[in-house]
Amino acid sequence: SNPPAVPESLSTIPLPWATISYLSNDNLLYKSFTFKGKSTVVIKDDIIGFDFVTNYERDGNYIKIKTDKSDLLLEIVTRDSLIGKGFAKGSYIKVK
């Protein structure tokens, strides 16, 4: 079946039914975020190359990612780019 229609105002990433990855070249802790489904995200740790799965929550133009230490915050700048805040600080570009 087709995914539900999304109003244009809500058509920014991440789409609840899509798998979308964003890669950073300037964050030493978190290399990438891959959003899967409505609330799952896979985080690639750049220090030991470890992938871990956790949950995310969308709040307007922000994405809050749960981790065992503290939440990570990403700002949605465009459909193809995110800006990380705090420990996730850096630019993340959508992998085409």
C-alpha positions as CSV (number, residue, x, y, z in Angstrom):
1,S,0.0,0.0,0.0
2,N,1.1,3.6,-0.5
3,P,2.2,5.7,2.4
4,P,-0.3,8.2,3.7
5,A,-0.4,11.6,2.1
6,V,1.6,14.3,4.0
7,P,0.4,17.9,3.9
8,E,3.0,20.1,2.2
9,S,3.8,22.0,5.4
10,L,4.8,18.7,7.0
11,S,6.7,17.3,4.1
12,T,10.2,18.0,5.5
13,I,12.4,15.2,6.7
14,P,12.3,12.7,8.3
15,L,9.3,11.1,6.6
16,P,7.8,8.5,8.9
17,W,7.9,5.7,6.4
18,A,11.3,6.5,4.8
19,T,14.9,5.4,5.6
20,I,17.0,8.6,5.3
21,S,20.7,8.9,6.2
22,Y,22.7,12.0,7.1
23,L,26.5,12.1,7.2
24,S,28.9,14.5,9.0
25,N,32.5,15.2,8.2
26,D,33.0,17.6,11.2
27,N,31.6,15.7,14.2
28,L,34.2,13.5,16.0
29,L,31.6,11.5,18.0
30,Y,28.7,10.8,15.7
31,K,29.5,10.1,12.0
32,S,25.9,9.5,10.8
33,F,22.3,9.2,11.7
34,T,20.0,6.9,9.7
35,F,16.3,7.4,10.4
36,K,14.1,4.4,9.9
37,G,10.4,4.5,10.3
38,K,8.5,6.8,12.7
39,S,10.8,6.6,15.7
40,T,13.9,4.5,15.1
41,V,17.4,6.0,14.4
42,V,20.7,4.2,13.9
43,I,23.7,6.2,15.1
44,K,27.2,5.5,13.8
45,D,29.8,6.2,16.4
46,D,33.0,7.5,14.7
47,I,35.4,6.7,17.5
48,I,35.0,2.9,17.6
49,G,32.9,2.5,14.5
50,F,30.0,1.2,16.6
51,D,26.4,1.4,15.4
52,F,23.7,1.7,17.9
53,V,19.9,1.9,17.7
54,T,17.7,4.2,19.7
55,N,14.6,6.3,19.4
56,Y,14.0,9.8,18.0
57,E,11.1,12.3,18.4
58,R,10.2,15.1,16.0
59,D,9.3,18.5,17.5
60,G,8.7,21.0,14.7
61,N,12.1,21.7,13.1
62,Y,14.0,19.8,15.7
63,I,14.8,16.1,16.1
64,K,15.5,14.8,19.7
65,I,17.5,11.6,19.8
66,K,17.5,9.5,23.0
67,T,20.9,8.2,24.2
68,D,22.0,6.5,27.4
69,K,23.9,9.7,28.5
70,S,21.9,12.7,27.3
71,D,19.5,13.5,24.4
72,L,21.0,14.7,21.2
73,L,19.4,17.6,19.3
74,L,19.4,18.2,15.6
75,E,17.9,21.2,13.8
76,I,16.3,20.6,10.4
77,V,17.7,23.3,8.2
78,T,16.5,21.9,4.8
79,R,15.3,18.6,3.4
80,D,19.0,17.7,2.8
81,S,20.8,19.2,5.8
82,L,20.7,19.1,9.6
83,I,22.7,21.0,12.2
84,G,23.7,19.2,15.4
85,K,23.6,20.9,18.8
86,G,25.7,20.0,21.8
87,F,27.5,16.6,21.6
88,A,26.0,16.2,18.0
89,K,27.5,19.6,17.0
90,G,28.2,19.8,13.3
91,S,26.7,19.7,9.9
92,Y,24.9,16.6,8.6
93,I,24.2,16.2,4.9
94,K,21.7,13.8,3.4
95,V,23.2,10.8,1.7
96,K,21.9,10.6,-1.8
